Amino acid sequence: MLTPAADVSGHLHHTYFCLYNSSDAIKYAVYFQITNTDVMAAPTGYSGVIAIDVTGSGNGSTALQVGTALQGVLNAHADFTAAVNGAGVVTVTGLTTSSPS
């Protein structure tokens, strides 16, 4: 389960967390775009990046808006299946032997 935080004045912009696909084969930096859609470079040691576009609600996005955006992008990605609840908490399933996020 991933519990997102609400954005405060754009402070969530380009923050990221590590998410591995099944069997830890690919290490992704999952990052949030709050104020613009500039692409973040992959940090050292990561295989790729996954951008979560929250620019529609932007600064001050609620945890539900952040979680809904996160779920949508992860669920659309070939490596993940995700669901979101009414509070914005995202559950990622199907990660057979991967490390915790």
Secondary structure by P-SEA (a helix, b strand, c coil): cbbbbbbcccccccbbbbbbccccccccccccccccccccccccccccccccccccccccccaaaaaaaaaaaaaaccccccccccccbbbbccccccccc
